[in-house]
Amino acid sequence: QVQLVESGGGLVQPGESLRLSCAASGSVFRILDIGWYRQAPGKQRESVAVITVGRNIDYADSVKGRFTISRDNAKSTVYLEMNSLKPEDTAVYYCNSRHRYTGTQTWGQGTQVTVSS
């Protein structure tokens, strides 16, 4: 069973940076596609960035050029480097994993990111 734990959220000013981490337990990390999603108050959860087992990457248009997703299989961790943060990036950020072969999905508990002056 996979468990995901996010960390790295916080309060920053516009233009600043944060790095989120998603640490996975279990022995199947290498066959998990991992995505970062976010949900702002009153809005639906949306995909931010996804990195697959084969390291194919996809970003939401709103974060292209500012956010970078990466994975370290040796540490069973996925990172989301967020630069040039904007107030509209404020949301709870969730990590999601999908088993490449079974399709089983797991969500983390979320970490709050607030961008405000």
C-alpha positions as a Markdown table, in Angstrom:
| # | Residue | x | y | z |
|---|---|---|---|---|
| 1 | Gln | 0.0 | 0.0 | 0.0 |
| 2 | Val | 1.4 | 3.4 | -1.0 |
| 3 | Gln | 1.3 | 6.3 | 1.3 |
| 4 | Leu | 2.1 | 9.9 | 0.2 |
| 5 | Val | 3.3 | 12.7 | 2.5 |
| 6 | Glu | 3.6 | 16.2 | 1.1 |
| 7 | Ser | 5.8 | 18.9 | 2.7 |
| 8 | Gly | 7.2 | 22.3 | 1.8 |
| 9 | Gly | 4.2 | 24.5 | 1.7 |
| 10 | Gly | 4.1 | 27.9 | 3.4 |
| 11 | Leu | 3.4 | 31.6 | 3.1 |
| 12 | Val | 5.5 | 33.6 | 0.5 |
| 13 | Gln | 5.3 | 36.9 | -1.2 |
| 14 | Pro | 4.6 | 37.2 | -4.9 |
| 15 | Gly | 7.7 | 36.5 | -7.0 |
| 16 | Glu | 9.3 | 34.2 | -4.4 |
| 17 | Ser | 9.9 | 30.5 | -4.7 |
| 18 | Leu | 8.9 | 27.3 | -2.8 |
| 19 | Arg | 9.8 | 23.6 | -3.3 |
| 20 | Leu | 7.3 | 21.0 | -2.5 |
| 21 | Ser | 8.2 | 17.4 | -1.7 |
| 22 | Cys | 6.1 | 14.3 | -2.0 |
| 23 | Ala | 7.6 | 11.3 | -0.2 |
| 24 | Ala | 6.1 | 7.8 | -0.9 |
| 25 | Ser | 6.3 | 4.8 | 1.2 |
| 26 | Gly | 6.2 | 1.2 | -0.1 |
| 27 | Ser | 8.4 | -0.5 | -2.6 |
| 28 | Val | 6.6 | 0.4 | -5.9 |
| 29 | Phe | 7.7 | 4.0 | -6.4 |
| 30 | Arg | 9.5 | 3.2 | -9.6 |
| 31 | Ile | 6.2 | 2.1 | -11.2 |
| 32 | Leu | 4.1 | 5.0 | -10.0 |
| 33 | Asp | 3.1 | 8.0 | -12.2 |
| 34 | Ile | 3.1 | 11.0 | -9.8 |
| 35 | Gly | 1.2 | 14.2 | -10.2 |
| 36 | Trp | 0.8 | 17.4 | -8.3 |
| 37 | Tyr | -2.7 | 18.9 | -8.1 |
| 38 | Arg | -4.1 | 22.0 | -6.4 |
| 39 | Gln | -7.4 | 23.2 | -5.1 |
| 40 | Ala | -8.2 | 26.8 | -4.3 |
| 41 | Pro | -11.1 | 27.8 | -2.1 |
| 42 | Gly | -14.4 | 27.5 | -4.1 |
| 43 | Lys | -12.7 | 25.9 | -7.1 |
| 44 | Gln | -12.3 | 22.4 | -8.5 |
| 45 | Arg | -9.1 | 20.5 | -8.0 |
| 46 | Glu | -6.8 | 20.9 | -11.0 |
| 47 | Ser | -3.8 | 19.2 | -12.4 |
| 48 | Val | -0.6 | 21.2 | -12.0 |
| 49 | Ala | 2.2 | 18.8 | -13.2 |
| 50 | Val | 2.6 | 15.1 | -13.8 |
| 51 | Ile | 5.7 | 13.0 | -14.2 |
| 52 | Thr | 5.4 | 9.5 | -15.4 |
| 53 | Val | 7.4 | 6.3 | -14.8 |
| 54 | Gly | 9.2 | 7.0 | -18.0 |
| 55 | Arg | 9.8 | 10.7 | -16.9 |
| 56 | Asn | 7.4 | 12.1 | -19.4 |
| 57 | Ile | 6.3 | 15.5 | -18.0 |
| 58 | Asp | 3.2 | 17.6 | -18.5 |
| 59 | Tyr | 2.4 | 21.0 | -17.0 |
| 60 | Ala | -0.8 | 23.1 | -16.8 |
| 61 | Asp | -0.5 | 26.1 | -19.1 |
| 62 | Ser | -0.8 | 28.4 | -16.0 |
| 63 | Val | 2.5 | 27.1 | -14.6 |
| 64 | Lys | 4.6 | 26.4 | -17.6 |
| 65 | Gly | 8.0 | 28.1 | -17.4 |
| 66 | Arg | 7.6 | 28.7 | -13.7 |
| 67 | Phe | 7.2 | 25.3 | -12.1 |
| 68 | Thr | 9.4 | 22.2 | -12.5 |
| 69 | Ile | 8.5 | 18.7 | -11.5 |
| 70 | Ser | 11.2 | 16.1 | -10.9 |
| 71 | Arg | 11.6 | 12.7 | -9.3 |
| 72 | Asp | 14.3 | 10.9 | -7.4 |
| 73 | Asn | 13.6 | 7.2 | -7.5 |
| 74 | Ala | 16.4 | 6.4 | -5.0 |
| 75 | Lys | 14.6 | 8.6 | -2.4 |
| 76 | Ser | 11.0 | 7.7 | -3.5 |
| 77 | Thr | 10.3 | 11.4 | -3.7 |
| 78 | Val | 8.8 | 13.8 | -6.3 |
| 79 | Tyr | 9.6 | 17.5 | -6.1 |
| 80 | Leu | 7.7 | 20.5 | -7.4 |
| 81 | Glu | 9.9 | 23.6 | -7.7 |
| 82 | Met | 7.7 | 26.7 | -7.9 |
| 83 | Asn | 9.3 | 30.0 | -9.0 |
| 84 | Ser | 7.8 | 33.4 | -9.7 |
| 85 | Leu | 4.8 | 32.6 | -7.5 |
| 86 | Lys | 1.6 | 34.6 | -8.0 |
| 87 | Pro | -1.3 | 35.1 | -5.7 |
| 88 | Glu | -3.4 | 32.9 | -8.0 |
| 89 | Asp | -1.1 | 30.0 | -7.1 |
| 90 | Thr | -2.6 | 30.0 | -3.6 |
| 91 | Ala | -4.2 | 26.7 | -3.0 |
| 92 | Val | -3.8 | 23.4 | -1.2 |
| 93 | Tyr | -1.4 | 21.3 | -3.2 |
| 94 | Tyr | -1.9 | 17.5 | -3.3 |
| 95 | Cys | 0.3 | 14.7 | -4.5 |
| 96 | Asn | -1.3 | 11.8 | -6.4 |
| 97 | Ser | 0.1 | 8.5 | -7.4 |
| 98 | Arg | -1.2 | 6.1 | -10.0 |
| 99 | His | 0.2 | 2.6 | -10.3 |
| 100 | Arg | 1.3 | 2.1 | -13.8 |
| 101 | Tyr | -0.1 | -1.5 | -14.1 |
| 102 | Thr | -3.1 | -1.6 | -11.7 |
| 103 | Gly | -4.3 | 2.0 | -12.1 |
| 104 | Thr | -4.7 | 2.2 | -8.3 |
| 105 | Gln | -4.6 | 5.8 | -7.2 |
| 106 | Thr | -3.5 | 7.3 | -3.8 |
| 107 | Trp | -3.7 | 10.9 | -2.6 |
| 108 | Gly | -1.6 | 12.7 | 0.0 |
| 109 | Gln | -3.1 | 14.9 | 2.7 |
| 110 | Gly | -2.1 | 18.2 | 1.0 |
| 111 | Thr | 0.1 | 21.1 | 1.9 |
| 112 | Gln | -1.0 | 24.7 | 1.9 |
| 113 | Val | 0.7 | 27.3 | -0.3 |
| 114 | Thr | -0.2 | 30.9 | 0.2 |
| 115 | Val | 1.1 | 33.7 | -2.0 |
| 116 | Ser | 0.4 | 37.1 | -0.6 |
| 117 | Ser | 2.0 | 40.4 | 0.1 |
